[in-house]
Amino acid sequence: MLAGSEFTQQVGRENILPNVEAALKRAREITAAFSGIGPEVAAVQERMSL
């Protein structure tokens, strides 16, 4: 049902998992790899700050 949906395209097939345990494991992987906002976003925020 989700295979061809826009939701799948937005979230990414690798982030749709069969159960909560697998989803929590994936969340830990994403969190461990996250080092903050990207440099592009930081630059935009810096230009927009008052």
Backbone as a ProteinNet text record, in pm:
[ID]
protein_1_A
[PRIMARY]
MLAGSEFTQQVGRENILPNVEAALKRAREITAAFSGIGPEVAAVQERMSL
[TERTIARY]
81	0	86.1	193.2	280.7	385.5	404.5	515.4	529.2	423.2	433.9	381.2	361.3	297.4	395.9	340	420.7	488.1	420.3	477.2	609.6	611.3	733.2	843.2	808.1	907.8	964.1	879.2	923.1	1008.6	964.9	1032.2	1154.5	1145	1253	1223.9	1236.2	1206.6	1286.9	1412	1497.4	1448.8	1354.7	1302.7	1163.9	1114.7	987.5	1022.3	996	1042.6	926.7	950.9	841.5	789.5	869	823.6	891.2	845.6	895.8	1043.2	1082.7	1223.5	1316.5	1280.8	1360.7	1360.5	1246.8	1237.4	1324.7	1325.9	1410.6	1558.6	1594.1	1732.6	1771.3	1683.6	1710.7	1721	1636	1641.6	1774.4	1824.3	1955.1	2066	2059.1	2159.3	2158.5	2040.1	2027.9	2079.7	2041.8	2084.2	2235.5	2296.1	2440.8	2515.2	2456.5	2521.6	2495.5	2404.1	2364.6	2460.9	2516.6	2612	2559.3	2432.2	2372.9	2317.2	2276.2	2221.7	2333.8	2299.6	2398.7	2452.6	2567.6	2628	2541.6	2468	2381.1	2270.3	2208.9	2101.6	2157.5	2273.9	2336	2362.4	2410	2437.6	2309.7	2202.3	2074.3	2024.2	2032.6	1986.5	2069.8	2197.3	2282.9	2245.2	2217.2	2175.9	2041	1953.6	1817.6	1806.9	1905.4	1893.9	1893.2	1825.7	1811.6	1924.4
-118.8	0	126.2	128.6	244.7	245.4	133	116.5	229.2	272.1	375.9	509.6	527.9	650.7	767	886.5	1007	1004.1	947.3	934.6	858.8	748	668	748.9	826.5	908.5	1015.2	1074.9	1179.6	1124	1014	956.8	875.1	810.1	722	578.8	492.2	350	292.2	340.3	287.7	325.9	419.7	464.3	409	320.6	253.4	111.2	82.1	-43.2	-127.8	-257.7	-350.3	-347.8	-292.7	-293.5	-182.1	-163.2	-54.7	-74.5	-195.2	-220.2	-180.6	-215.7	-178.9	-27.5	36.8	181.9	252.3	201	259.2	242	128	105.2	204.7	224.4	319.6	461	496.7	629.5	650.1	547.2	557.2	579	509.8	526.6	669.5	721.7	857.9	958.4	940.7	1031.8	1030	912.7	900.8	970.5	971.3	1032	1181.8	1234.7	1374.7	1462.5	1561	1649.3	1791.6	1809.9	1943.2	1982.3	2105.3	2149.5	2157.6	2139.1	2143.8	2283.9	2296	2426.5	2519.8	2462.7	2546	2609.6	2530.9	2580.8	2683.8	2657.2	2751.9	2885.4	2882.4	3005.8	3084.8	3016	3083.1	3145.4	3072.1	3124.9	3245.6	3241.2	3352.5	3478.4	3462.5	3576.8	3630.9	3545.2	3585.7	3638.8	3615.8	3656.6	3808.8	3856.4	4000.4	4055.7
0	0	0	80.6	84.6	-26.7	-91.7	-185.6	-287.1	-350.3	-451.2	-407.2	-279.7	-230.4	-221.6	-217.8	-199.5	-61.9	36.8	171.1	165.2	93.5	80.7	15	-84.6	-152.4	-58.8	22.3	114.4	228.8	285.5	402.2	362	248.6	204.2	242.8	146.4	168.5	285.1	302.4	409.4	548.7	555.7	685	716.9	634.3	661.1	703.4	827.4	885.4	935.9	951.9	981.4	1124.4	1217.6	1356.7	1436.3	1557.2	1641.6	1675.1	1703.8	1738.5	1623.7	1502.9	1386.3	1366.1	1390.7	1377.1	1482.1	1603.6	1707.7	1674.2	1620	1578.6	1469.7	1371.8	1263.7	1320.6	1413.5	1475.7	1547.1	1613.9	1681.1	1579	1465.6	1359.8	1306.8	1281.3	1228.9	1330.7	1456.5	1562.6	1579	1573.1	1588.9	1475.5	1356	1239.9	1228.6	1308.7	1298	1376.1	1309.1	1376.7	1388.7	1375.7	1382.7	1247.5	1236.5	1108.9	1006.3	881.6	775.2	753.1	689.1	667.9	583.2	489.9	406.2	490	575.7	661.8	758.8	814.3	907.6	838.6	715	640.9	616.6	580.3	557.6	687.1	795.9	924.3	967.4	940.9	977	898.2	771	687.8	729.9	781.8	815.6	958.3	1041.6	1181.3	1193.2	1295.4	1315.9	1398.4
[MASK]
++++++++++++++++++++++++++++++++++++++++++++++++++

